[in-house]
Amino acid sequence: ARPRFVVFDARRDPEPVLAAVQRVKRDSYTAVVPCAVLCGKKNEALAEAFDAGADEVIRDGMQVSEAVRRLTAMLIRSERDLIVHPSTRLAGTSAIEAEIGRRLALGDYFAVCYADLDHFKEFNDRYSYNEGDRVIRILAKLLHDVVKGTCGEEGFIGHIGGDDFIFIIPYNAIPSVCGEIVATFDLLAPYQYSEQDRRAGYFFGKDRRGHLDRVPLMTLSIGVVTNLRRSLSSARQASQLATEMKTYAKSLPGSVYTVDRRSDDRVTPQEPLPAIRDVRKIGENE
């Protein structure tokens, strides 16, 4: 198991110690471990320690209270970095679970929305990983702007990984937030393709079995679950139900969001759920 943090003593012989810091920070497995370096009063190794990759430097003779504050801040920075997805700078899985748990503890009514791109793998295969990563960042920005623009501090956006995102909003914001997200994505998606593919509305690509097939342009599917009609006992349960709804949404054509309308006997709905909408048709399915 990785240690929570490591302190290196470079006061007597800094050269081999700083080389060790460098090795730790160059290894992808240990690079996330926070490293502090102790150096002498005259700061001989201060700059070299940071150049080697140290996250914090503690000088000999520093007040204990200051040293404790610096090490505590180092740990806080490290933990914050670990819960943020590196490509989008959105909250990662552990932060998503914590946010769902926090809202369950408060007893609020809310919606967990699972967003996933359709035909993204085929886009990646045709246009390259770099272009796929750019689409991920576009979607992350779209989710952030719509969720925060509509819900403010009541909105939360997280990135599970790849093209999978979770956002959490007040249940009564489902139509406005999800509707705007899928409609805006449908406007942006065609311009991620070449003019030829955009005009055709598809391209020919290989499926998972290696067979050549017609691949449509990317669309967005969002599965939504709320605790308005059924009780949610954990973040895991909420995620599983949202995944079910996302899978159902992906079985429908185009960009859509689908809302779980199932209920259990333990919950009496306080208000009607927003309608399930297919934004391309602006219709309501019961």
N, C-alpha and C positions, 0 to 999 in steps of 0.2 A: 504493500500500500504506500501511496505517496505521503510524505509528511505534510503537515499543515503549513509550516514554513521552516527555513533553515537560516541559521546565523553563522557566518564565516568570520573567523578572527584573523585579520590581516595586520595586526599591530606589530608583530615581530618580523615576519618574512612575507611581505605582501605578494610577491611574484607568483609562487605556486598556488597560493590561496585564490588569487584573482583568476588564475588559469582554471582552477576547479569551478569557480562561479561561471566562467565562460562555457565550460563543458556542460554544466547543468542547463544553462539557458539555450544551448544549441541543440539539445535533445528534445524532440517534439513531445515526448512523454513527460519529462520533468520540467519543461520550460514554464509551465503554469504554476510551479511551486514558488511562492514569494521568497526572495533571498535578501537578507540584510548583511551588511559587512561592517565589522568593527575596525576602525582605523585610529591612528594616533592623534594626539592633540593638534599637531601642526598640519593636519589634513594632507599628509604626503600622498596617501592613496585615494583621496576623495574622488578626484576626477577619473582616475583609472578604474575605480570600483564601479562607477556608473557606466563607463565605457564597456566594462566587462559584462554588464547586464544586471547589476544589482538593482533591486527595487527600492532599497533604502540604505543609507549609510549612517551609522552611529559613531560619533567621535568619542574618543577616550576622554573622560572627565565631564561629559554631558550630564546635566541634571537627570536623575532617574525619572522624574515626572515627564520631562520632555522626551526621553527615550521611549517610555511607555506609550506616549501619545503618537510618536512617529511609527512605532511598530503596529499599534492598533490601526492607524490610518492605512498602513501598508496592507494589512489583512482585509480591511473593508474594501479597498480598491481591488484587491485580488478577487474577493468573492463577487463583487459587482461585475468584474470582467468575465467571470466564469458563467454567470447567468445570462449574459448577453450574447446573442448569435453574432459571430464575427463578420458575416457578409452583409447583414442588414442592420446591425446594431439594435435589434429588437430583443425583447426579453425571450429567454430560452425556456426549455421544458420545466425546469424546477421553479422558475418564476411564475409560469402559467399555472402550475399546480398550486402554488402558494396563493395566487390571486383568487382562484376558484374557491379554495379552502377559506380564505378570508371572507368572501362574500357569503358563503354558506353559513359561517359562524355569525355573521351579522343578521342573517335571516332576510336578506333583501331578495326581491324578485329580479332575476336577471336572465340573460340569454348567452349561451356559449355557442359561438359560430365557428365552424371548421371550414376554411377555404382551401380549395385545391384546384390546380390547373388541369384542364383536359388536353391531351395530345402534346404535353410538354416534352416527354421523352423523345418523341419523333422530331419535335422542333430542335432539341439539343443535338440529335444525331445529324440533322441536316445542316444546321447553322453554327455548330460548335458550342463547347461548354461556355466560352466567354460570352457569347450572345445569350445563352440560357441564363447565365448569372445576371446579365443586365436586365432580363425580363423579371427575374426574381426581385431585383432591387426596385423596378418600376412598380410591381405589385405591392411590395412592402410600403413604398411611399404612398401609393393610392390608399391602402388600408389605413395607414396612419392619418393621412389628411382627412379622410371621410369620417373615421371613427372619432378622432379628436375634434374635428371641426363641428361635428353634430353633437357629440356627447361630452366634450370637455374632459374633466377629471373623472367622470363616470365611465369613460371608455378605456379599454386596455387592449393592447395588441402584442401578440407573441409570435415567434417563429419557431416551429417545431424542427424544421430542417427541410432542405430541398424546396419543393413548391408547396409545402404544407404550412398553413398559418392558422392560428387561433385568435379570435378577437372576442372580447366580452363587453356587452353593452346592456343598458336597461331594456327589459323585454319590450316596452312600448316604442323603442327606437328601431325595431327590426325592419319594418317596411322602408323607412327613410334611409337607413344606413345600408342595408343589404341591396335595396333597389338602386341606390346611387352607385354602389361599388360595381355591381354587375353591368349596369348600363355604361359606366365610364370605361370599364375594362373592354367592353365590346367596341368602343370607339378607338381605344389605344392599340388593341391587339393586332389589327391588320397591318399597322405601320411598323411592326417588328419583322415583317417579311419582305422579300424582294418584290419589286413591282409586278413581275410575272406571276408569282405565287399569290400576291394580294388580289390581282385581277381575276385569277382563276378561282380563288376561294379555297384552294387545296393544292397539295403537291403529292407526288408519288414517293412513298417511303416504305421501308421494310417493317413488318410487324415483328413481334417477339419470336416468331417461328422462322423469320427470314423471308417471308413471302412479300412480294411487292403489292402494295395496296394504296388506295387513295386516302390521304390524310387531310382532314379538315383543318382550318385555322384554329388556334387555341381558343378555348372558352373557359369560363370559370364556374365551378360548382361550389355552393355553400350549403352545408348542413347545419341546422339550428336546433338546439334543445334548450328548453327553459324549465324552471322549477315552479311554474305557475300552476300546472295541472298535475305534476307528479313531484314527489319529494326526491331530492338528490342527496345522497348520503356522503358522497366523497368526490374529490376531483377526478378520480379514476372512473367512477360511474358516469359522470358528466362527459368525460372525454369519449368513453365507449359509445354513449348514446349519440353524441355529435358525430362520431365516426360512422355510425349506422345511417344517419340522415345524409351525411356527405356522400356515402356510397349510393344511396337512393338518388340523390341529386345528379350524380354522374351517369345514372342510367337514363336520364332525360336529355333530350336534344338541347343544344345551345347553352348559354349562360343562364343559370337559374339559382334560386335559393329555395330550400324546402324547410318547413318548420314542423317539428315533431308535435303532433296534436294528441298523442296518446296520454292517458291519465291513469292514476291509480286511486284506490279507495281512501288513501290516507290524506288526500289533498282535495279540498273544495275550491275550484277555480274562483278567484276573486273578480276577474274581468275576462272578457273573451280574448283569445289569442289573435294576433294579427294574421291575416289571411296568408296562405301559401301562394306565392306569386311566381309566374313565369314572366320575367320582365320583358322578354321579346314580344309577348302578346298582351302584356298588362292585363292578364286574366286572373281569375280566382278559381282554384281547384279545391273542392271540399274533400 
